[in-house]
Amino acid sequence: MINHIREIALRSGCSSSEALDGALRGIQPGGSSPIKVLLDSDLVDEDSFLQILGDHFGIPLWKGFGTLSQQKTRQLRKLFPADSARKRGIVPVDFLNDPEQENSTVVFASTDPFDLQSHSLASRVCEFPFTWQIASPQTIQNGLHSLYGVGDDSLDELIESRLNAADGDDWENAMILDSEDGAASLTSLVNEIIRGALEQQSTDIHLDSIGADLRIRYRIDGKLQDVPTPENMGSLKNSVISRIKIMAKLDIAERRLPQDGRINLELDGKSIDVRVATIPSVEGETVSLRLLGQETFTLDKMGMNPKMAATVKNLLEMPNGIILVTGPTGSGKSTSLYAFLSEINQPDTRIVTIEDPVENRLEGVVQIAVKSDIGLTFANGLRSILRGDPNVIMVGEMRDLETAEIAIRAALTGHLVFSTLHTNDAISGVTRLIDMGIEPFLVASSVRAFIAQRLVRRLCSNCKQPYRLDPSILSSHGWDFPDDVDHEPILYRPSGCQQCRGTGYRGRLAIYELVVVTGALEELIARRASSKELLQQALQDGFLPMRTYGLNKAVEGETSLDEVISVTITPSQANESALSEAELMR
């Protein structure tokens, strides 16, 4: 068997026979199979290897579920327990005949259809004859998620127990507060919901009451996606929401007012902070959970082009001044600030932050959380910070005149200050500060740079499709090539595959624009020049508009033109500067 696997690996493009032999020799009796070892080792191209393997042994390649009907979902879920499927990494994917007939055969998908333990498990659990198909590990994970959604086999028992309970309130109190088994089951369910979100690389979880049902959605790559749930999941909605509130140390009896809390979890050896917010609605309480992993923030991970990254590093070396990151909610501003702080975090530098809330802990940084109910506001906290001998200050957001004035005073007295503003673009940061009531000469003398950013979805490298751009597409969005540009650049569009869950995108990246306050800009700001004048001067100073930056990323094949257009500035603002060939290929 191993010889066959070795031959197939070489046919599929494995370039190092020595590394291949070493990986196969390292297989221990009773350990991972040769197929799984090779897929985990990155020695073979996954798609090519599995295709040739399936052709060689006459095993079809399973590419994932299409549209699953509720009836088929129920039949497949009933056929094979979720715990068993997840444990062995096998998915029941279809019936060759009507499952109500005696001659029906079940089709299972697995990364390794030769695994004897999987065959033995299927024989014990499944009452039908079965056959196998082969699939990639990611396709198997997606299939498990699509079929079983959240929860394990104990969830069905919990739902049945709730439906059979004579008094719903008594059952809920027993499960949440009194019964150790019930509390453990509900906690396990909440953990499973969070674990599923992490596996799907979700940033947020939303649990909404929709009539008698509970709707669970994950925000993946900025888009909400429904999570499959068992029938009658709505019967547990109050219990699930109450359990989350207990874990977040919130008042479970208060259902009329919004509440905020936090859950600290250790899942699969990884520390996870979960920010919890409850909202009362006419349909019942809804809960939103923001997942905050304890990740490392670095400037290199921000994905800036080399020229902009070098400029930002120079700004971070300045002894004083304000650097403002602008953009709407959810554009990654806080992540950028954490990356800046991590870049300059040294033992000889005292860094203090005030945030609402503290989203991630940074080692060696003093972090303060705003608590308005006891008078700890941004302004009051910032005053206290200035008495604590800081070198660098980070203010989560400049919301009002008082906070902005204190931050500017700090910058003018020798401190480096980072903060955020809610504006549409970098140049608008000047107007926003002046509208707050800051004198223009103070803005000119204290602010070193404005950085605007947006998040766009990253194209799936496995299925993106190239095409030549028709310049009229850009023209339709108010963006024209100069007359001397006669070529059509190659861009990429999303296609959809199992690795990206059919969306064509995997992950996100940021696109930026950076305005450095030069001497010429200082003069214009001080004399209250218009935004148009400021923009023209910034362009003369080398400013690269966000749309141009985004188009460069599209030309590099990292994102699509539609994504760039959907998140950037209006066509009238984009028309302020026409794209040149040099800008396009920069």
C-alpha positions as CSV (number, residue, x, y, z in Angstrom):
1,M,0.0,0.0,0.0
2,I,2.8,2.4,0.9
3,N,4.5,1.8,-2.4
4,H,1.4,2.7,-4.2
5,I,1.0,5.9,-2.2
6,R,4.7,6.8,-2.8
7,E,4.2,6.3,-6.6
8,I,1.1,8.5,-6.6
9,A,2.9,11.2,-4.6
10,L,5.7,11.3,-7.2
11,R,3.1,11.4,-10.0
12,S,1.3,14.3,-8.3
13,G,4.4,16.5,-8.3
14,C,6.4,15.7,-5.2
15,S,9.9,17.0,-6.1
16,S,11.9,15.4,-3.3
17,S,11.9,11.6,-3.2
18,E,14.3,11.7,-0.2
19,A,11.9,13.9,1.8
20,L,9.0,11.7,0.7
21,D,10.8,8.5,1.8
22,G,11.7,10.2,5.1
23,A,8.0,11.1,5.8
24,L,6.8,7.6,5.0
25,R,9.5,5.9,7.1
26,G,8.4,8.0,10.1
27,I,5.0,6.5,10.2
28,Q,4.4,4.5,13.4
29,P,2.2,1.4,13.7
30,G,-1.2,2.6,14.8
31,G,-0.4,6.2,14.0
32,S,-1.5,8.5,11.2
33,S,-2.0,6.9,7.8
34,P,0.3,7.5,4.9
35,I,-2.3,9.7,3.1
36,K,-2.8,12.0,6.1
37,V,1.0,12.2,6.7
38,L,1.6,13.3,3.2
39,L,-1.3,15.9,3.2
40,D,0.0,17.3,6.5
41,S,3.6,17.4,5.3
42,D,3.0,19.8,2.3
43,L,5.1,17.5,0.1
44,V,2.3,17.0,-2.3
45,D,-0.2,19.2,-4.1
46,E,-3.4,18.3,-2.3
47,D,-5.8,18.5,-5.2
48,S,-3.6,16.7,-7.6
49,F,-2.6,14.0,-5.1
50,L,-6.2,13.2,-4.1
51,Q,-7.4,13.2,-7.8
52,I,-4.7,10.8,-8.9
53,L,-5.2,8.7,-5.7
54,G,-9.0,8.4,-6.4
55,D,-8.4,7.6,-10.1
56,H,-5.9,4.9,-9.2
57,F,-8.1,3.1,-6.8
58,G,-11.4,3.9,-8.5
59,I,-12.7,6.1,-5.6
60,P,-14.7,9.2,-6.6
61,L,-13.6,12.6,-5.4
62,W,-16.1,14.3,-3.2
63,K,-16.1,18.1,-3.6
64,G,-18.6,19.0,-1.0
65,F,-22.3,19.5,-0.4
66,G,-24.4,21.4,-2.9
67,T,-27.7,22.6,-1.5
68,L,-28.8,20.3,1.3
69,S,-32.6,19.9,1.8
70,Q,-33.9,19.9,5.3
71,Q,-35.1,16.3,4.8
72,K,-31.8,15.0,3.6
73,T,-30.0,16.9,6.4
74,R,-32.3,15.2,9.0
75,Q,-31.7,11.8,7.4
76,L,-28.0,12.0,7.3
77,R,-27.7,13.5,10.8
78,K,-29.9,10.7,12.2
79,L,-27.9,8.1,10.3
80,F,-24.5,8.9,11.9
81,P,-23.8,10.7,15.2
82,A,-22.0,14.0,15.2
83,D,-19.4,12.9,17.8
84,S,-18.4,9.8,15.8
85,A,-18.2,11.8,12.5
86,R,-16.0,14.5,14.0
87,K,-13.8,12.0,15.9
88,R,-12.9,10.1,12.8
89,G,-13.2,12.9,10.3
90,I,-15.8,11.2,8.1
91,V,-19.0,12.6,6.7
92,P,-22.2,10.8,5.5
93,V,-22.8,12.7,2.2
94,D,-25.6,10.8,0.3
95,F,-27.8,7.8,-0.2
96,L,-27.4,5.8,-3.4
97,N,-31.1,4.8,-3.1
98,D,-34.1,5.9,-1.1
99,P,-33.1,5.6,2.5
100,E,-36.6,4.1,3.3
101,Q,-35.8,1.1,1.1
102,E,-33.9,-2.0,2.3
103,N,-31.3,-1.9,-0.5
104,S,-30.2,1.7,0.2
105,T,-26.4,2.3,0.4
106,V,-24.8,5.2,2.3
107,V,-21.9,7.2,0.8
108,F,-19.3,8.3,3.3
109,A,-16.5,10.9,2.5
110,S,-13.1,10.7,4.2
111,T,-9.6,12.0,3.7
112,D,-8.5,8.4,4.0
113,P,-11.1,5.9,2.8
114,F,-8.7,3.0,3.6
115,D,-8.7,3.7,7.3
116,L,-9.7,0.4,9.1
117,Q,-10.9,2.2,12.2
118,S,-13.3,4.4,10.2
119,H,-14.6,1.2,8.4
120,S,-15.1,-0.5,11.8
121,L,-16.9,2.5,13.3
122,A,-19.2,2.8,10.2
123,S,-20.0,-0.9,10.4
124,R,-21.0,-0.6,14.1
125,V,-23.0,2.6,13.9
126,C,-24.5,2.5,10.4
127,E,-27.4,0.1,9.7
128,F,-26.9,0.4,5.9
129,P,-24.2,-0.9,3.6
130,F,-21.8,1.9,2.7
131,T,-19.3,3.0,0.1
132,W,-16.5,5.6,0.2
133,Q,-15.5,8.8,-1.5
134,I,-12.3,10.8,-0.9
135,A,-12.0,14.5,-0.1
136,S,-9.5,17.0,1.2
137,P,-9.3,17.8,4.9
138,Q,-10.8,21.2,4.4
139,T,-13.7,19.8,2.4
140,I,-14.3,17.3,5.2
141,Q,-14.3,20.1,7.8
142,N,-16.7,22.2,5.7
143,G,-18.9,19.1,5.2
144,L,-19.0,18.4,9.0
145,H,-19.9,22.1,9.6
146,S,-22.6,22.2,6.9
147,L,-24.3,18.9,8.1
148,Y,-24.0,19.1,11.9
149,G,-23.6,22.8,12.6
150,V,-23.1,23.4,16.3
151,G,-23.5,21.0,19.2
152,D,-22.8,17.3,19.7
153,D,-25.1,14.4,20.2
154,S,-25.9,15.5,23.8
155,L,-27.6,18.6,22.3
156,D,-30.4,16.4,20.8
157,E,-31.0,14.9,24.2
158,L,-31.0,18.4,25.8
159,I,-33.6,19.6,23.2
160,E,-35.8,16.6,23.8
161,S,-35.6,17.1,27.6
162,R,-36.6,20.7,27.2
163,L,-39.6,19.8,24.9
164,N,-40.8,17.2,27.3
165,A,-40.5,19.4,30.4
166,A,-43.9,20.1,32.0
167,D,-42.8,23.5,33.3
168,G,-40.3,25.4,31.1
169,D,-39.2,27.9,33.7
170,D,-38.5,25.1,36.3
171,W,-36.5,23.2,33.7
172,E,-34.5,26.2,32.7
173,N,-33.7,27.1,36.3
174,A,-32.6,23.5,37.0
175,M,-30.4,23.4,33.9
176,I,-28.8,26.8,34.4
177,L,-28.4,27.1,38.1
178,D,-29.0,23.8,39.9
179,S,-28.1,20.8,37.7
180,E,-24.4,20.3,37.2
181,D,-25.1,18.1,34.2
182,G,-27.4,20.6,32.7
183,A,-25.1,23.5,33.2
184,A,-22.2,21.4,31.8
185,S,-24.3,20.6,28.7
186,L,-25.2,24.3,28.1
187,T,-21.6,25.4,28.7
188,S,-20.4,22.7,26.3
189,L,-22.9,24.0,23.7
190,V,-21.7,27.6,24.1
191,N,-18.1,26.5,23.9
192,E,-19.0,24.5,20.7
193,I,-20.6,27.6,19.2
194,I,-17.4,29.6,19.9
195,R,-15.1,26.8,18.7
196,G,-17.0,26.5,15.5
197,A,-16.6,30.3,14.9
198,L,-12.9,30.0,15.5
199,E,-12.6,27.1,13.1
200,Q,-14.4,29.2,10.5
201,Q,-12.1,32.2,11.2
202,S,-15.1,34.2,12.3
203,T,-14.7,37.6,14.1
204,D,-18.2,37.8,15.5
205,I,-21.1,35.5,16.6
206,H,-24.7,36.7,16.6
207,L,-27.5,34.9,18.4
208,D,-30.9,36.4,17.5
209,S,-34.4,35.6,18.6
210,I,-36.5,35.2,15.5
211,G,-40.0,34.3,16.8
212,A,-39.7,31.0,18.5
213,D,-36.4,30.2,16.8
214,L,-32.8,30.9,17.7
215,R,-30.8,32.1,14.7
216,I,-27.0,31.8,15.0
217,R,-24.7,33.5,12.5
218,Y,-21.0,33.9,12.1
219,R,-19.3,37.0,10.6
220,I,-16.7,35.5,8.3
221,D,-14.5,37.8,6.2
222,G,-16.9,40.7,7.0
223,K,-20.0,38.8,5.8
224,L,-22.7,37.1,8.0
225,Q,-23.3,33.5,7.4
226,D,-26.0,31.3,8.9
227,V,-24.9,28.4,11.1
228,P,-26.8,25.1,10.7
229,T,-28.7,24.2,13.9
230,P,-30.8,21.2,14.9
231,E,-34.6,21.3,14.7
232,N,-36.3,22.9,17.8
233,M,-33.1,24.7,18.7
234,G,-35.3,27.7,19.5
235,S,-36.6,25.8,22.6
236,L,-33.2,26.4,24.1
237,K,-32.7,30.0,23.2
238,N,-33.5,31.5,26.7
239,S,-31.3,28.9,28.3
240,V,-28.4,29.5,25.9
241,I,-28.6,33.2,26.3
242,S,-28.8,33.0,30.1
243,R,-25.8,30.6,30.2
244,I,-23.8,33.1,28.1
245,K,-24.8,35.9,30.5
246,I,-23.7,33.9,33.5
247,M,-20.3,33.1,31.9
248,A,-20.0,36.9,31.1
249,K,-21.0,37.8,34.8
250,L,-24.1,39.6,33.7
251,D,-27.5,39.8,35.4
252,I,-29.7,37.0,34.0
253,A,-32.8,38.5,35.4
254,E,-32.4,41.8,33.5
255,R,-33.8,41.4,30.0
256,R,-35.1,44.9,29.4
257,L,-31.8,46.8,29.3
258,P,-28.6,46.2,27.2
259,Q,-25.6,44.7,29.1
260,D,-21.9,44.3,28.3
261,G,-19.5,41.7,29.7
262,R,-16.6,39.5,28.9
263,I,-15.7,35.8,28.9
264,N,-12.2,34.5,29.2
265,L,-11.9,31.0,27.7
266,E,-9.2,28.4,27.2
267,L,-10.2,26.4,24.1
268,D,-7.9,23.8,22.6
269,G,-5.0,25.3,24.4
270,K,-5.6,28.8,23.1
271,S,-6.6,31.8,25.2
272,I,-9.7,33.5,23.9
273,D,-11.3,36.7,25.1
274,V,-15.0,37.0,24.1
275,R,-16.7,40.4,24.4
276,V,-20.4,40.0,25.0
277,A,-23.2,42.5,24.4
278,T,-26.9,41.8,24.9
279,I,-29.7,43.8,23.3
280,P,-33.4,43.6,24.2
281,S,-35.6,43.4,21.1
282,V,-39.3,42.9,20.5
283,E,-38.6,39.3,19.6
284,G,-36.5,38.6,22.7
285,E,-32.9,39.1,23.8
286,T,-30.2,39.0,21.2
287,V,-26.5,38.4,22.0
288,S,-23.4,39.5,20.1
289,L,-20.0,38.0,20.8
290,R,-16.8,39.5,19.5
291,L,-13.9,37.0,19.5
292,L,-10.6,38.5,20.5
293,G,-7.7,36.1,20.2
294,Q,-4.5,36.8,22.0
295,E,-2.6,37.4,18.8
296,T,0.7,39.1,18.1
297,F,0.5,42.5,16.4
298,T,3.4,43.6,14.2
299,L,3.9,46.2,11.5
300,D,4.9,43.5,9.0
301,K,1.4,41.8,9.4
302,M,-0.4,45.0,8.3
303,G,0.5,44.3,4.7
304,M,1.5,47.9,3.7
305,N,3.4,48.4,0.6
306,P,7.2,48.9,1.2
307,K,7.1,52.7,0.7
308,M,4.3,53.3,3.1
309,A,5.7,50.9,5.7
310,A,9.0,52.7,5.6
311,T,7.2,56.1,6.1
312,V,5.2,54.7,9.0
313,K,8.4,53.4,10.7
314,N,9.9,56.9,10.4
315,L,6.8,58.4,12.0
316,L,7.0,55.9,14.9
317,E,10.5,57.0,15.6
318,M,9.4,60.6,16.2
319,P,9.7,61.8,19.8
320,N,6.4,63.6,19.8
321,G,3.2,64.4,17.9
322,I,-0.1,62.7,17.1
323,I,-0.6,59.9,14.6
324,L,-4.3,59.4,13.8
325,V,-5.9,56.3,12.2
326,T,-9.3,57.0,10.6
327,G,-12.0,54.9,9.2
328,P,-15.5,53.5,10.0
329,T,-16.3,51.0,12.7
330,G,-14.8,47.6,11.9
331,S,-12.1,48.8,9.6
332,G,-9.2,47.5,11.7
333,K,-8.1,50.8,13.3
334,S,-7.5,49.3,16.8
335,T,-5.4,46.5,15.2
336,S,-3.2,49.1,13.5
337,L,-2.7,51.0,16.8
338,Y,-1.7,47.7,18.5
339,A,0.8,47.0,15.7
340,F,2.3,50.5,16.2
341,L,2.6,50.0,20.0
342,S,4.2,46.6,19.5
343,E,6.7,48.1,17.1
344,I,8.0,50.6,19.7
345,N,7.4,48.6,22.9
346,Q,10.8,48.6,24.5
347,P,11.9,48.4,28.2
348,D,13.0,52.0,28.1
349,T,9.7,53.3,26.8
350,R,6.7,53.7,29.1
351,I,3.5,53.2,27.1
352,V,0.0,53.9,28.6
353,T,-3.3,53.4,26.8
354,I,-6.9,54.3,27.6
355,E,-9.5,52.3,25.6
356,D,-13.2,51.5,25.5
357,P,-12.9,48.6,25.9
358,V,-9.5,47.0,26.1
359,E,-9.7,44.6,23.2
360,N,-6.3,42.9,23.6
361,R,-3.6,42.7,26.3
362,L,-0.2,43.9,25.3
363,E,2.7,42.7,27.5
364,G,4.6,45.6,29.1
365,V,1.9,48.2,28.3
366,V,-0.2,49.8,30.9
367,Q,-3.8,49.6,29.7
368,I,-6.8,51.4,31.2
369,A,-10.5,50.7,30.4
370,V,-12.9,53.5,30.2
371,K,-15.7,53.3,32.9
372,S,-18.1,56.2,32.3
373,D,-20.4,55.1,35.1
374,I,-17.8,56.0,37.7
375,G,-16.4,59.0,35.9
376,L,-13.4,57.4,34.2
377,T,-13.8,58.9,30.8
378,F,-11.3,59.4,28.0
379,A,-10.6,62.9,29.1
380,N,-10.3,62.2,32.9
381,G,-8.2,59.1,32.2
382,L,-5.9,61.0,29.9
383,R,-5.3,63.7,32.5
384,S,-4.2,61.0,35.0
385,I,-2.0,59.4,32.4
386,L,-0.1,62.6,31.8
387,R,0.7,62.7,35.5
388,G,2.2,59.2,35.3
389,D,5.3,60.1,33.2
390,P,4.5,58.3,29.9
391,N,6.5,58.4,26.8
392,V,3.8,57.1,24.5
393,I,0.0,57.4,24.9
394,M,-2.7,55.7,23.0
395,V,-6.3,57.0,23.2
396,G,-8.8,54.6,21.9
397,E,-10.9,57.3,20.2
398,M,-11.1,61.1,20.0
399,R,-14.8,61.6,20.6
400,D,-15.0,65.1,21.9
401,L,-13.3,68.5,22.2
402,E,-12.0,67.9,25.7
403,T,-10.2,64.6,24.8
404,A,-8.8,66.1,21.6
405,E,-7.4,69.2,23.4
406,I,-5.7,67.1,26.1
407,A,-4.2,64.8,23.5
408,I,-2.9,67.8,21.5
409,R,-1.4,69.3,24.7
410,A,0.3,66.0,25.4
411,A,1.8,66.0,21.9
412,L,3.0,69.6,22.2
413,T,4.7,68.8,25.5
414,G,6.8,66.0,24.2
415,H,4.7,62.9,24.0
416,L,3.9,60.6,21.1
417,V,0.2,60.1,20.9
418,F,-1.9,57.6,18.9
419,S,-5.6,57.7,18.4
420,T,-8.5,57.1,16.0
421,L,-11.2,59.2,14.3
422,H,-14.3,58.3,12.5
423,T,-13.9,59.9,9.0
424,N,-14.3,58.7,5.5
425,D,-10.7,59.5,4.3
426,A,-7.4,60.7,5.6
427,I,-7.8,64.4,4.6
428,S,-11.1,64.6,6.3
429,G,-9.3,64.1,9.6
430,V,-8.2,67.7,9.4
431,T,-11.8,68.9,9.0
432,R,-13.0,66.7,11.8
433,L,-10.6,68.1,14.3
434,I,-11.4,71.7,13.3
435,D,-15.1,71.0,13.5
436,M,-14.6,69.7,17.0
437,G,-13.3,73.1,18.0
438,I,-9.5,72.6,17.8
439,E,-7.7,75.7,16.4
440,P,-6.2,75.1,13.0
441,F,-2.7,76.2,14.1
442,L,-2.8,73.5,16.9
443,V,-3.8,70.8,14.4
444,A,-1.0,71.9,12.0
445,S,1.7,71.9,14.7
446,S,0.7,68.7,16.6
447,V,-0.6,66.1,14.1
448,R,2.2,64.3,12.2
449,A,0.0,62.0,10.0
450,F,-3.4,60.8,9.1
451,I,-3.8,57.1,8.1
452,A,-7.1,56.0,6.6
453,Q,-7.9,52.3,6.1
454,R,-10.6,49.8,5.0
455,L,-10.8,46.0,5.1
456,V,-11.4,44.1,1.9
457,R,-11.8,40.4,1.4
458,R,-8.7,38.5,0.1
459,L,-9.2,36.4,-3.0
460,C,-9.0,32.6,-2.5
461,S,-5.6,31.6,-4.0
462,N,-7.1,28.2,-4.9
463,C,-9.9,29.3,-7.2
464,K,-9.4,32.9,-8.3
465,Q,-9.8,33.4,-12.0
466,P,-7.7,35.8,-14.1
467,Y,-9.3,38.2,-16.7
468,R,-8.3,41.3,-18.7
469,L,-9.8,44.5,-17.3
470,D,-12.0,46.5,-19.7
471,P,-11.2,50.1,-19.0
472,S,-14.9,51.0,-19.4
473,I,-15.5,49.1,-16.1
474,L,-13.5,51.7,-14.2
475,S,-15.1,54.5,-16.2
476,S,-18.5,53.4,-15.1
477,H,-17.3,54.0,-11.5
478,G,-15.9,57.5,-12.3
479,W,-12.4,56.3,-12.8
480,D,-10.7,56.7,-16.2
481,F,-7.3,55.7,-17.6
482,P,-5.3,58.5,-19.3
483,D,-5.5,58.5,-23.1
484,D,-1.9,57.2,-23.5
485,V,-2.7,54.0,-21.6
486,D,-3.9,51.4,-24.2
487,H,-3.3,48.1,-22.4
488,E,-5.8,46.1,-20.4
489,P,-4.2,44.9,-17.1
490,I,-4.9,41.3,-15.8
491,L,-7.0,41.3,-12.7
492,Y,-8.7,38.4,-10.8
493,R,-12.3,37.6,-9.9
494,P,-13.7,35.2,-7.3
495,S,-14.8,31.8,-8.4
496,G,-15.7,29.6,-5.3
497,C,-14.4,26.3,-4.0
498,Q,-14.5,24.1,-0.9
499,Q,-11.5,25.9,0.6
500,C,-13.3,29.2,0.6
501,R,-16.8,27.8,1.3
502,G,-17.9,28.8,-2.2
503,T,-17.4,32.5,-1.6
504,G,-14.2,33.0,-3.7
505,Y,-12.6,34.8,-0.7
506,R,-10.5,33.6,2.2
507,G,-9.4,36.2,4.9
508,R,-9.2,39.9,4.7
509,L,-6.5,42.5,4.1
510,A,-6.3,46.3,4.7
511,I,-6.0,49.0,2.1
512,Y,-4.7,52.4,3.2
513,E,-4.0,56.0,2.4
514,L,-1.4,58.0,4.3
515,V,-1.2,61.8,4.5
516,V,2.0,63.0,6.1
517,V,1.6,66.6,7.4
518,T,4.4,68.3,5.5
519,G,5.5,72.0,5.9
520,A,3.3,73.0,2.9
521,L,0.3,71.2,4.4
522,E,0.9,72.8,7.8
523,E,0.6,76.3,6.2
524,L,-2.6,75.3,4.4
525,I,-4.2,73.8,7.6
526,A,-3.2,76.9,9.6
527,R,-5.0,79.2,7.2
528,R,-8.1,77.0,7.0
529,A,-7.7,75.9,3.4
530,S,-10.5,73.8,1.9
531,S,-10.3,70.0,1.7
532,K,-9.8,70.3,-2.1
533,E,-6.7,72.4,-1.6
534,L,-5.4,70.1,1.1
535,L,-5.9,67.1,-1.2
536,Q,-4.1,68.8,-4.1
537,Q,-1.1,69.6,-1.9
538,A,-1.1,66.1,-0.5
539,L,-1.0,64.7,-4.1
540,Q,1.9,67.0,-4.9
541,D,3.7,65.6,-1.8
542,G,3.3,62.0,-3.0
543,F,-0.1,61.0,-1.5
544,L,-1.5,57.8,-2.9
545,P,-5.3,57.7,-2.8
546,M,-6.9,54.6,-1.2
547,R,-8.6,53.6,-4.4
548,T,-5.2,53.6,-6.3
549,Y,-3.7,51.6,-3.4
550,G,-6.5,49.1,-3.6
551,L,-6.3,48.8,-7.4
552,N,-2.6,48.0,-7.0
553,K,-3.6,45.2,-4.6
554,A,-6.1,44.0,-7.3
555,V,-3.4,44.0,-10.0
556,E,-1.2,41.9,-7.6
557,G,-4.1,39.4,-7.4
558,E,-4.7,39.8,-3.7
559,T,-8.3,41.2,-4.0
560,S,-10.9,41.9,-6.6
561,L,-11.8,45.2,-8.2
562,D,-15.4,44.9,-6.9
563,E,-14.1,44.7,-3.3
564,V,-12.0,47.8,-3.8
565,I,-14.8,49.8,-5.3
566,S,-17.3,48.7,-2.6
567,V,-15.3,50.1,0.3
568,T,-13.5,53.2,-1.1
569,I,-14.3,56.8,-1.6
570,T,-17.1,58.1,-3.8
571,P,-16.5,58.5,-7.6
572,S,-16.5,62.3,-7.3
573,Q,-13.6,62.1,-4.9
574,A,-11.8,59.5,-7.0
575,N,-12.0,61.8,-10.0
576,E,-9.8,64.3,-8.2
577,S,-6.8,62.3,-9.5
578,A,-6.7,60.2,-12.7
579,L,-4.8,56.9,-12.6
580,S,-1.6,56.8,-14.6
581,E,0.1,53.6,-15.8
582,A,2.9,54.2,-13.3
583,E,0.4,54.4,-10.4
584,L,-1.4,51.3,-11.6
585,M,1.7,49.1,-11.7
586,R,3.4,50.7,-8.7
